[in-house]
Amino acid sequence: MQRKSALGGCTATGALKLIALVFMMIDHAGKMVFGNAIDLRLLGRVAFPIYVWCMVVGAHYTRSFPRYLLRLGVLFLVSQPIYMVALNHPWTEPNVFLTLMVGLCGLWGLREKRWGSQVWAPLCALVAAELLGCDYGWRGVLLMMLLWAVRDSRGGIAAVMVAFCLFWGSTSATLNSIFGLSLAWARQTPWTGLLSPWLKLQGMAILALPILLLPLKRDFRLPAWLGYAIYPAHLVALLVMEGVMLDTGWAAVLARWTELVVTPVMRLFGL
């Protein structure tokens, strides 16, 4: 077997996944419990690049892409109804694990390089991300491909994240304040041209960069079942928080479950 080269970013994926979980819970709590609080959603931008990097690390070291994809597929199917109810999405809006599965297929082709797969596999993944309505769309899959290309270089990872977040941020909402502090001053300085492009919601994903480069020497292994159960479990926990904290919480949760899950399933089977 060919010896795997060292990666430029953090390979302590157990720690990285827990860090990403914290930021993801902050993001989803901001939407579900705190009325779409923009400051909490801003912090949540950190989670996706961390998960993408964990996929790059996993693809670099995995011995079996089919088994890797199977685990992600099971997690996607289990999580989808919970995701729909928690974040008020229909069946046509799949959870993030479909994005990761599509991206992993592209990485498979890039790593194996069979029958020109390093060309057609990533292109097919980008197209599939749009056709399937993946969360984060082709941009999310593209980030995975770019980080794979520079995975052995700390400078390359930093360059990709800076360029990508500037590109990603250019299509998202402008931030007028952060944690109650007005950002008007940033648009009235000699450095406005430098600062303004970063004052975008999706551009805040750049905050993940220091985490991707953490020089962690030790990692810890999560039990396999726990590592995969964290995503649906955190949504269930937030649904409970919504039900307890909001006056119409439980009624709203039940209404979404009926509208988004039960009714479409009954229609599918002609009931």
C-alpha positions as CSV (number, residue, x, y, z in Angstrom):
1,M,0.0,0.0,0.0
2,Q,1.2,3.5,-0.8
3,R,2.3,5.4,2.2
4,K,-0.1,8.3,3.0
5,S,1.6,11.8,3.1
6,A,1.2,14.0,6.1
7,L,-1.7,16.5,6.0
8,G,-1.2,20.2,6.5
9,G,-4.2,20.7,8.7
10,C,-5.4,19.3,12.0
11,T,-6.0,15.5,11.9
12,A,-7.6,15.3,15.4
13,T,-11.0,14.7,13.8
14,G,-12.6,13.6,17.1
15,A,-11.9,17.0,18.6
16,L,-12.8,18.8,15.4
17,K,-16.2,17.2,15.2
18,L,-17.1,18.2,18.8
19,I,-16.0,21.8,18.1
20,A,-18.1,21.8,14.9
21,L,-21.0,20.4,16.9
22,V,-20.9,23.3,19.4
23,F,-21.0,25.8,16.6
24,M,-23.7,23.9,14.7
25,M,-25.9,23.8,17.9
26,I,-25.4,27.6,18.3
27,D,-26.5,28.1,14.7
28,H,-29.5,25.9,14.9
29,A,-30.5,27.3,18.3
30,G,-30.3,30.8,16.8
31,K,-32.9,29.7,14.2
32,M,-35.2,27.5,16.3
33,V,-35.2,29.0,19.7
34,F,-34.0,32.6,19.4
35,G,-36.0,33.9,16.5
36,N,-33.3,33.6,13.8
37,A,-30.8,35.6,15.8
38,I,-28.2,36.7,13.3
39,D,-25.3,36.7,15.7
40,L,-25.8,33.1,16.5
41,R,-26.3,32.2,12.9
42,L,-23.0,34.0,12.2
43,L,-21.1,31.8,14.6
44,G,-22.7,28.8,13.0
45,R,-20.8,29.5,9.7
46,V,-17.8,27.9,11.4
47,A,-19.3,24.4,11.5
48,F,-19.5,23.5,7.8
49,P,-15.8,24.1,6.8
50,I,-14.8,22.0,9.8
51,Y,-17.0,19.1,8.7
52,V,-15.7,19.4,5.2
53,W,-12.1,19.2,6.4
54,C,-13.0,16.1,8.5
55,M,-14.3,14.5,5.3
56,V,-11.0,15.4,3.5
57,V,-9.1,13.7,6.3
58,G,-11.4,10.7,6.3
59,A,-11.1,10.3,2.5
60,H,-7.3,10.6,2.7
61,Y,-7.0,7.7,5.2
62,T,-10.1,5.5,4.5
63,R,-9.5,1.9,3.3
64,S,-13.1,1.6,2.0
65,F,-15.0,4.4,0.3
66,P,-18.2,2.2,-0.1
67,R,-18.4,1.6,3.7
68,Y,-17.7,5.3,4.3
69,L,-20.5,6.2,2.0
70,L,-22.9,3.6,3.5
71,R,-22.4,5.0,7.0
72,L,-23.1,8.5,5.7
73,G,-26.1,7.3,3.8
74,V,-27.7,5.6,6.8
75,L,-27.1,8.8,8.9
76,F,-28.7,10.9,6.1
77,L,-31.8,8.8,6.0
78,V,-32.2,8.7,9.8
79,S,-31.6,12.4,10.2
80,Q,-33.8,13.7,7.4
81,P,-37.2,13.6,9.1
82,I,-35.7,15.1,12.3
83,Y,-34.0,17.8,10.3
84,M,-37.2,18.7,8.5
85,V,-39.2,19.1,11.6
86,A,-36.4,20.9,13.5
87,L,-35.5,23.4,10.8
88,N,-38.8,23.5,8.9
89,H,-37.6,22.1,5.6
90,P,-39.6,20.0,3.1
91,W,-38.5,16.6,1.7
92,T,-37.0,18.5,-1.3
93,E,-34.4,20.1,1.0
94,P,-32.0,17.4,2.1
95,N,-29.8,17.6,5.2
96,V,-26.0,18.3,5.0
97,F,-25.1,14.7,4.9
98,L,-26.2,14.4,1.3
99,T,-23.8,17.2,0.5
100,L,-21.0,15.3,2.2
101,M,-21.9,12.1,0.4
102,V,-21.9,13.8,-3.0
103,G,-18.6,15.5,-2.1
104,L,-17.1,12.2,-1.0
105,C,-17.9,10.6,-4.3
106,G,-15.9,13.3,-6.0
107,L,-13.0,12.8,-3.6
108,W,-13.1,9.1,-4.3
109,G,-12.6,9.8,-8.0
110,L,-9.8,12.3,-7.2
111,R,-7.9,9.8,-5.0
112,E,-8.3,6.7,-7.1
113,K,-7.6,8.3,-10.6
114,R,-9.1,5.4,-12.6
115,W,-10.4,5.9,-16.1
116,G,-9.9,9.6,-15.8
117,S,-12.0,9.8,-12.6
118,Q,-9.9,12.7,-11.3
119,V,-11.7,14.7,-14.0
120,W,-15.2,13.4,-14.4
121,A,-15.9,12.5,-10.8
122,P,-15.6,16.0,-9.3
123,L,-17.5,17.5,-12.2
124,C,-20.3,15.0,-11.7
125,A,-20.3,15.7,-8.0
126,L,-20.7,19.5,-8.6
127,V,-23.6,18.9,-11.0
128,A,-25.2,16.4,-8.7
129,A,-25.1,18.8,-5.8
130,E,-27.3,21.2,-7.7
131,L,-29.6,18.6,-9.2
132,L,-30.3,17.0,-5.8
133,G,-30.8,20.3,-4.1
134,C,-27.9,19.7,-1.6
135,D,-27.4,21.9,1.4
136,Y,-24.8,24.5,0.4
137,G,-25.1,23.4,-3.2
138,W,-22.2,23.2,-5.6
139,R,-20.2,25.7,-3.5
140,G,-20.1,23.3,-0.5
141,V,-18.9,20.5,-2.7
142,L,-16.3,22.8,-4.4
143,L,-14.9,23.7,-1.0
144,M,-14.3,20.0,-0.4
145,M,-12.5,19.6,-3.7
146,L,-10.3,22.6,-3.2
147,L,-9.3,21.6,0.4
148,W,-8.5,18.1,-1.0
149,A,-6.2,19.7,-3.6
150,V,-4.2,21.5,-0.9
151,R,-4.6,19.1,1.9
152,D,-0.8,18.7,2.5
153,S,-0.1,22.4,2.8
154,R,-1.0,24.7,5.7
155,G,-0.4,27.7,3.4
156,G,-2.6,26.1,0.7
157,I,-5.4,25.5,3.2
158,A,-5.2,29.1,4.4
159,A,-5.2,30.4,0.8
160,V,-8.2,28.3,-0.2
161,M,-10.2,29.4,2.8
162,V,-9.5,33.1,2.4
163,A,-10.3,33.0,-1.3
164,F,-13.4,30.8,-0.9
165,C,-14.9,32.8,2.0
166,L,-14.5,36.0,0.0
167,F,-16.2,34.4,-2.9
168,W,-18.9,32.8,-0.8
169,G,-19.5,35.9,1.2
170,S,-20.0,38.0,-1.9
171,T,-23.4,36.3,-2.5
172,S,-24.7,36.5,1.1
173,A,-26.2,39.1,3.4
174,T,-24.2,42.1,4.6
175,L,-23.6,42.4,8.4
176,N,-24.5,45.7,9.9
177,S,-23.6,44.8,13.4
178,I,-22.0,42.0,15.4
179,F,-23.2,41.3,19.0
180,G,-24.8,44.7,19.1
181,L,-21.8,46.6,17.9
182,S,-22.4,48.7,14.8
183,L,-20.0,48.0,11.9
184,A,-20.7,51.4,10.3
185,W,-17.1,52.5,11.2
186,A,-15.7,49.7,9.0
187,R,-17.2,51.4,6.0
188,Q,-15.8,54.9,6.8
189,T,-12.1,54.2,7.1
190,P,-9.2,54.2,4.7
191,W,-9.3,50.4,4.8
192,T,-13.0,50.1,3.8
193,G,-12.0,48.3,0.6
194,L,-10.2,45.7,2.6
195,L,-12.7,45.3,5.4
196,S,-16.1,45.5,3.6
197,P,-15.8,42.2,1.7
198,W,-15.5,40.4,5.0
199,L,-18.6,41.9,6.6
200,K,-20.8,39.2,5.0
201,L,-22.7,36.4,6.7
202,Q,-21.1,33.5,4.7
203,G,-17.7,35.2,4.8
204,M,-17.6,34.6,8.5
205,A,-16.8,31.0,7.7
206,I,-13.2,32.2,7.7
207,L,-13.3,32.0,11.5
208,A,-13.0,28.2,11.0
209,L,-9.5,28.6,9.5
210,P,-7.6,28.7,12.9
211,I,-9.4,25.7,14.0
212,L,-8.5,23.7,10.8
213,L,-4.9,24.5,11.5
214,L,-4.8,23.7,15.2
215,P,-1.6,21.8,16.1
216,L,-3.3,19.2,18.2
217,K,-0.9,16.3,19.0
218,R,-3.5,14.1,20.6
219,D,-7.0,13.1,19.6
220,F,-9.7,11.0,21.3
221,R,-11.9,8.5,19.7
222,L,-15.6,8.8,20.0
223,P,-17.5,5.5,20.0
224,A,-18.5,4.8,16.5
225,W,-22.2,4.9,17.2
226,L,-21.9,8.2,19.1
227,G,-19.9,9.9,16.4
228,Y,-22.8,9.3,13.9
229,A,-25.6,9.8,16.4
230,I,-24.5,13.3,17.4
231,Y,-26.1,15.0,14.4
232,P,-29.7,13.8,14.8
233,A,-29.3,13.9,18.6
234,H,-28.5,17.6,18.7
235,L,-31.6,18.3,16.6
236,V,-33.7,16.3,19.0
237,A,-32.2,18.2,21.9
238,L,-33.0,21.5,20.2
239,L,-36.6,20.4,19.5
240,V,-37.0,19.7,23.2
241,M,-35.6,23.2,24.0
242,E,-38.0,24.7,21.6
243,G,-40.9,22.8,23.1
244,V,-40.0,23.9,26.7
245,M,-38.8,27.5,26.1
246,L,-41.4,28.8,23.7
247,D,-45.1,29.3,24.5
248,T,-46.3,27.5,21.3
249,G,-43.2,25.2,21.2
250,W,-44.8,21.8,21.4
251,A,-47.8,22.8,19.3
252,A,-45.5,24.1,16.6
253,V,-43.3,21.0,16.7
254,L,-46.3,18.7,16.3
255,A,-47.7,20.9,13.5
256,R,-44.5,20.7,11.6
257,W,-44.2,16.9,12.1
258,T,-47.7,16.5,10.8
259,E,-47.3,18.8,7.8
260,L,-43.8,17.9,6.7
261,V,-43.5,14.2,7.5
262,V,-46.8,12.5,8.3
263,T,-49.0,14.1,5.6
264,P,-46.5,13.6,2.7
265,V,-46.0,9.9,3.7
266,M,-49.7,9.3,3.8
267,R,-50.1,10.9,0.4
268,L,-47.3,8.8,-1.0
269,F,-49.1,5.6,0.1
270,G,-52.5,6.9,-1.0
271,L,-53.9,7.1,2.6
